[in-house]
Amino acid sequence: MTAITDRSHALETSLAAAQRAAALIMRVYAEGFDVEYKGKDDPVTRADKEANALLCDALEAAFPGVPVVAEESDPNTFTRFREAREVFFVDPLDGTREFVARNGQFCVMIGLAEEGRATMGIIVCPALGETLAGGDGLGAFTMTPTGERSPVRVTTVRDLAAAEVVVSRTHAPASLSSFGAHLGVRLVSPVGSSGVKGVYIASGKADAYVQAGPAGCLWDTCAVEGIVHGAGGRMTDGHGNPFDYRAPELRVTTGVLATNGLVHDELLRRLAAARVPQG
């Protein structure tokens, strides 16, 4: 087994693989594709499957023995990942609904977890022309399509009344204005793909990403968390608990809260208040 002793090398290797997967996805986007369904309202295309294979092959070749937990892989290929010190979590095409809708809000995500904690993330949004990468001890940066890199940081907003929040497009609150009023924030905007919402937080385009209910699986959170941490932010579940990437269940059922760190605790209090039954 090849242990990951240099996180910077792991980032560069993963970033190169993610860029190749993004190019593949954009070829399929241009050529056209059929849509299948894994379950109710759960589409999959050949872009998901082909990008999944490319990423798994690249990571397994570069880091032999390090488990790769990928959305479109057979779960039997990563049954013992919880015993490993390091694990890659891969969403080859996060935002397949957005890909099918052709609105551009989709991305490739690779996250690294060490000892059960997210430590690195790469998010490539090819239709938007945005790439973000970063992690613990690495900071975070954005990269243009021509390869130019610039550091990114979360915002410095402290007052919720001035904060901008992004939420799921697919599972948006029934009333954005009522949700915003409850949270006490200035603006609530629906955005597709967990990864794209993570890009908003890490690059300072929004102050918080809030998902109160189920939020996909651990491959939807690992890369986002790695990048948000690298950019100086904070990410927990909707109850304030850290994500455990060795958890028995891959599904994320208790929400997501990714913020600049400064508004995190107050948003947690307001989300908790919303869960208290009114009698």
C-alpha positions in Angstrom: 0.0 0.0 0.0 1.3 3.5 -0.9 0.8 5.8 2.1 0.1 9.4 1.3 3.1 11.2 3.0 3.0 14.3 0.9 -0.5 15.9 0.7 0.7 18.5 -1.8 1.7 15.7 -4.2 -1.6 14.0 -3.6 -3.4 17.3 -4.5 -1.4 17.8 -7.7 -2.0 14.2 -8.8 -5.7 14.3 -8.0 -6.1 17.7 -9.7 -4.6 16.4 -12.9 -7.0 13.4 -12.9 -10.0 15.6 -12.1 -9.1 17.9 -15.1 -8.9 14.9 -17.4 -12.3 13.7 -16.1 -13.8 17.2 -16.6 -12.6 17.2 -20.2 -14.2 13.8 -20.8 -17.5 15.1 -19.3 -17.5 18.2 -21.5 -17.0 16.0 -24.6 -20.1 14.0 -23.6 -21.9 17.3 -22.8 -21.2 18.4 -26.4 -22.0 15.1 -28.1 -25.3 14.4 -26.4 -26.2 11.5 -24.1 -29.0 9.3 -22.9 -30.2 9.5 -19.3 -30.8 6.4 -17.1 -32.2 6.3 -13.6 -30.6 4.5 -10.6 -33.7 5.3 -8.6 -36.5 7.9 -8.3 -35.1 11.3 -9.4 -31.6 9.9 -9.5 -30.2 10.2 -13.0 -27.0 8.8 -14.4 -25.3 9.2 -17.8 -22.3 7.8 -19.5 -20.4 10.9 -18.4 -20.8 9.8 -14.8 -19.7 6.2 -15.5 -16.8 7.0 -17.8 -15.5 9.8 -15.5 -15.8 7.4 -12.5 -13.7 4.8 -14.3 -11.0 7.3 -15.3 -10.7 8.7 -11.8 -10.6 5.4 -10.1 -8.0 4.1 -12.5 -5.8 7.2 -12.1 -6.0 7.2 -8.3 -5.4 3.5 -7.9 -2.4 3.7 -10.2 -0.9 6.6 -8.3 -1.7 5.4 -4.8 -1.9 1.6 -4.9 -3.9 0.2 -2.0 -5.5 3.4 -1.0 -9.3 2.8 -1.2 -11.3 4.9 -3.6 -15.0 5.3 -2.6 -16.6 6.5 -5.7 -20.3 7.1 -6.4 -20.6 5.0 -9.6 -18.3 2.1 -8.4 -19.5 -1.3 -7.2 -19.6 -1.0 -3.4 -17.8 -4.3 -3.2 -14.7 -2.6 -4.5 -14.4 -0.5 -1.3 -15.9 -2.7 1.4 -13.0 -2.2 3.8 -12.3 1.5 3.4 -13.2 2.2 7.0 -10.1 0.3 8.1 -7.7 2.4 6.0 -5.8 5.4 7.3 -6.4 7.3 4.0 -9.4 7.1 1.6 -10.3 9.0 -1.5 -13.9 10.0 -1.9 -14.9 10.6 -5.5 -18.0 12.1 -7.1 -17.2 11.9 -10.8 -20.1 14.2 -11.8 -21.7 16.0 -8.9 -24.9 17.6 -10.1 -26.0 15.1 -12.7 -29.5 16.8 -12.7 -27.8 20.0 -13.6 -25.8 18.3 -16.3 -29.0 16.9 -17.7 -30.7 20.3 -17.5 -27.6 21.8 -19.2 -27.4 24.8 -16.8 -23.6 24.4 -16.2 -23.8 23.8 -12.4 -22.0 20.5 -12.2 -18.5 19.5 -11.2 -15.9 16.8 -10.7 -15.0 16.2 -7.0 -12.1 14.4 -5.3 -11.7 14.5 -1.6 -9.1 12.9 0.7 -9.9 11.8 4.2 -7.2 10.8 6.7 -8.0 9.1 10.0 -11.7 9.7 9.3 -11.3 13.5 8.7 -11.4 15.4 5.4 -8.0 16.9 4.7 -8.0 17.8 1.0 -10.4 18.6 -1.9 -10.5 19.3 -5.6 -13.5 20.6 -7.4 -13.5 21.2 -11.1 -16.5 23.0 -12.6 -15.8 22.7 -16.4 -18.8 24.5 -17.8 -18.3 27.4 -15.4 -14.6 27.6 -16.0 -13.7 27.3 -12.4 -11.3 25.0 -10.5 -10.7 25.1 -6.8 -8.3 23.0 -4.7 -6.9 23.1 -1.2 -6.8 21.4 2.1 -5.3 21.4 5.6 -1.8 23.0 5.5 -2.2 23.8 1.8 -4.5 26.8 1.8 -6.8 27.0 -1.1 -6.6 28.3 -4.6 -8.6 28.9 -7.7 -7.2 28.0 -11.2 -8.2 29.4 -14.5 -8.6 27.3 -17.6 -5.1 28.4 -18.7 -3.6 27.2 -15.4 -3.1 30.5 -13.6 -3.5 30.1 -9.8 -4.7 32.6 -7.2 -5.3 32.1 -3.5 -8.8 32.2 -2.2 -10.3 32.8 1.3 -13.7 32.7 2.8 -15.5 36.0 3.6 -15.1 38.0 6.7 -18.8 38.7 7.3 -19.8 38.4 10.9 -23.3 39.8 11.0 -26.0 37.4 9.7 -28.0 40.3 8.5 -25.4 41.0 5.9 -24.8 37.3 5.0 -25.5 35.5 1.8 -26.5 31.9 1.9 -26.7 29.2 -0.8 -29.0 26.3 -0.7 -29.9 23.3 -2.9 -31.7 23.9 -6.1 -33.3 20.5 -6.0 -34.3 20.6 -2.4 -34.7 24.3 -1.9 -37.0 25.5 0.9 -40.6 26.1 -0.1 -40.2 29.8 0.4 -36.7 31.2 0.1 -37.8 34.5 1.7 -39.3 32.8 4.7 -36.2 30.6 5.1 -34.0 33.6 4.9 -36.1 35.5 7.4 -35.8 32.6 9.8 -32.0 32.5 9.5 -31.9 36.2 9.7 -29.7 36.6 6.5 -29.7 39.1 3.7 -30.1 36.7 0.7 -30.8 33.0 0.0 -29.9 31.7 -3.4 -30.6 28.2 -4.9 -27.4 26.7 -6.5 -27.0 23.3 -8.1 -24.4 20.7 -7.0 -22.8 20.4 -3.6 -19.4 21.1 -5.1 -20.5 24.3 -6.8 -22.0 25.5 -3.5 -18.6 24.6 -1.8 -16.9 26.7 -4.4 -19.1 29.6 -3.5 -18.1 29.4 0.1 -14.3 28.8 -0.3 -14.0 31.5 -2.9 -15.9 34.1 -1.0 -18.9 34.3 -3.3 -21.3 33.5 -0.4 -21.0 33.3 3.4 -22.7 30.0 4.1 -24.1 26.8 2.5 -27.0 25.4 4.4 -28.7 22.1 3.9 -31.0 21.3 6.8 -32.0 17.7 5.7 -30.4 14.8 3.8 -27.5 15.9 1.8 -26.3 13.0 -0.4 -23.4 10.9 0.6 -19.9 11.3 2.0 -18.5 11.7 -1.6 -20.7 14.8 -1.7 -19.1 16.4 1.4 -15.4 15.3 1.5 -14.0 17.5 -1.3 -16.1 20.5 -0.2 -15.0 20.1 3.4 -11.3 19.9 2.4 -11.5 23.0 0.3 -13.6 25.0 2.8 -11.1 24.2 5.6 -8.2 25.1 3.3 -9.8 28.5 2.6 -10.2 29.2 6.3 -13.8 28.2 6.7 -15.7 25.6 8.8 -17.9 22.7 7.9 -20.1 20.4 10.0 -23.3 18.6 9.7 -26.5 20.5 10.4 -26.2 19.7 14.1 -22.7 21.0 14.5 -21.1 17.5 14.5 -17.9 16.8 12.5 -18.2 14.5 9.5 -16.8 11.0 10.1 -15.4 9.5 7.0 -15.3 6.1 8.7 -18.9 6.2 9.6 -21.0 3.0 9.2 -23.4 4.8 6.8 -22.2 6.6 3.6 -25.4 8.7 3.5 -25.5 12.1 5.0 -28.8 12.4 6.8 -28.2 15.2 9.3 -27.6 18.1 6.9 -24.6 20.3 5.9 -23.4 23.6 7.1 -20.3 25.1 5.4 -19.5 28.7 6.4 -16.8 31.3 6.7 -16.6 30.2 10.3 -17.7 33.5 11.7 -21.4 32.9 11.2 -21.3 29.2 11.9 -22.4 29.0 15.5 -25.3 31.4 15.1 -26.6 29.5 12.1 -26.4 26.3 14.1 -28.5 27.9 16.8 -31.1 29.0 14.3 -31.3 25.7 12.6 -31.7 24.0 16.0 -34.5 26.4 16.8 -36.3 25.4 13.6 -36.2 21.7 14.7 -37.9 22.4 18.1 -41.6 21.5 18.0 -43.8 24.4 18.5 -46.5 23.7 21.1 
